[in-house]
Amino acid sequence: MIIRSRTLCAVLLSTSLYAPTLLAQEGLLLDLAAAERLALERDAGLSMTRAEARALREQAVADGQLPDPAVSLGLMNLPVDSLDRREEPMAQLSVGIRQAFPPGATLQHQAARTGHQAAAADAGTAARRLEVLRETRLAWLELAYQQVALELLRITHSRFDDILDVTHSRYRTGGDQLQDVLGVELEQALLDDRIAAARGAAAAALAGLRRWTGPLEGQPRLPAHPQLARPPELEPLRARLAGHPLIAAANARVAAGQAGVEVARQQYKPGWMLDVSYGERSGMGRSDLFSAMVTLDLPLFTGQRQDRRVAASVAQTDALHHARDELHRELLLALEADHARWRELHVREQGYEDRILPAARNNADSALDAYRNGVTDFTTLIRAQLTELESQLQARRTRTERLQAQARLLYFLGESS
């Protein structure tokens, strides 16, 4: 069999790197936008956080209302010998209503506290959405790499079939040694092992993607050029980090803690209760009775109750402040690390495209021509072919990692685009 020409080899390898993968042609085309839509539609965590936010908004309304009034009905001063209330002038049938009023502005601050908790849940929903998008993008990009890597290995294996034909032909005519034939067969066996490992890696990557998108029909085909927004420079990213949903949720929790402090401080004020009743007397000429009573709490001994509750609320709010500051610091450090890695990978990717890949391709083609003409040895040929393969794989890996770093930067940006 004639070895593929230089042009054909270059086309095959460049196609495997920059065009849609040839794997699983029977599978559906699943671009990144479609995967993101599936993930957002099927994520149970988003539904859970939305439900929590709705529950807290409803609870905030309830927390701002007065306690339900209590109604009392009673029969008073009934004679036990006859059980006839007409015999006793003091007997009466009474009805009353009682309403409690919490101290100070307790209700207002309780409603505010729960409202802030609802805002934290809303921000948590936005943060979860960003997380789902980030993880889906990372998983999609990994699967895209594994599919292309598998195709590259298969193409290289096919090229070694051609080389094996040539070594057989040269061995029969005395031009090659048996060791060259065995060497090609060994390299093919090693490629078979790498192909098997690549299949396993692709299956694992597909499972990682299905973790977010849910079930997918068959083996999806992934296009080679995902569209991700280019992140801004580092300083604008730092400035926008304060508006990230995770920070917004932390701010809302701090505000809820501050409202909790105010709730505790209201306990220094007296709560009170209004009790109104009406008594009907059945005796002739006896007037009915009306009663009204106000009951006040007396928060006189505050050292072991109110003071401790305020101190506890203040300490809890301080802890929330520190947690927010620590979260901001961790996000900032991760942002700076990912931005530095993104810039470095971008430079490396350009190096592969501009220098390494063309050089590796030319080296492999030259080795093929030289080996066919009998002016180079077998070892040089094999090394050139494998060097081109490794260069192609590393170029694709670099591009994938650059896009993954870009996906993480978009998460810090706090936008879904």
Secondary structure, 3 states (H helix, E strand, C coil): CCCCCHHHHHHHHHHHHHCCCCCCCCCCECCHHHHHHHHHHHCHHHHHHHHHHHHHHHHHHHHCCCCCCEEEEEEECCCCCCCCCCCCCCCEEEEEEEEEECCCCHHHHHHHHHHHHHHHHHHHHHHHHHHHHHHHHHHHHHHHHHHHHHHHHHHHHHHHHHHHHHHHHHHHCCCCCHHHHHHHHHHHHHHHHHHHHHHHHHHHHHHHHHHHHCCCCCCCECCCCCCCCCCCCHHHHHHHHCCCHHHHHHHHHHHHHHHHHHHHHHHHCCCEEEEEEEEEECCCCCCCEEEEEEEECCCCCCCCCHHHHHHHHHHHHHHHHHHHHHHHHHHHHHHHHHHHHHHHHHHHHHHHHHHHHHHHHHHHHHHHHHHHCCCCCHHHHHHHHHHHHHHHHHHHHHHHHHHHHHHHHHHHHCCCC
